[in-house]
Amino acid sequence: MPVIARFYGMIVKMYLQGKEHGIPHIHVIYGECAGVVDVQTGKMLEGDLPQKARSMIEEWTLAHRDELLQMWETQSFRQLPPLE
């Protein structure tokens, strides 16, 4: 699972399976917590991320939604800038 961003202790990854792996989403690891986030809405689908981390990842996901969707469709991954 390629790492596409790191910021504020969070690691953002995306699986390689694309459409075969459900709706477009990312995986976020934050210490011992983890979450799955919908790329379209920025909302957490499952996991136990703290609220502050959820807010930051939602903001970041929505800011990079088009790029994330393109990566999901093409399976061509690259690093994205962190949340500032």
Secondary structure, DSSP 8 states (H G I E B T S, - for coil): --EEEEETTEEEE--S-GGGGSSSEEEEEETTEEEEEETTT--EEEE---HHHHHHHHHHHHHTHHHHHHHHHH----------
